Amino acid sequence: MRHRSLTLHGPSGIVHTLETGESEFVLGAETGPDVFSVTGEGVAARYAWVSIGGAGLQVEDLAGGPQ
């Protein structure tokens, strides 16, 4: 398995870095075992689905557009 990392940036710099291999998870304000929790104005409970794999990074909008 290849090592990968995902870094979230905000207005003040790096918000969080997730070290991962191949994985799937949800970005959002919700808490749960499959959710990478992000707080902030306009962040939906389940904002986006992310898949990191051999083909690269896939992202699907779960929130239905801008909040």
Summary of the structure (lengths in Angstrom):
residues: 67
radius of gyration: 12.1
end to end distance: 35.5
largest distance: 35.5
contacts: 150
relative contact order: 0.23
helix: 0%
strand: 54%
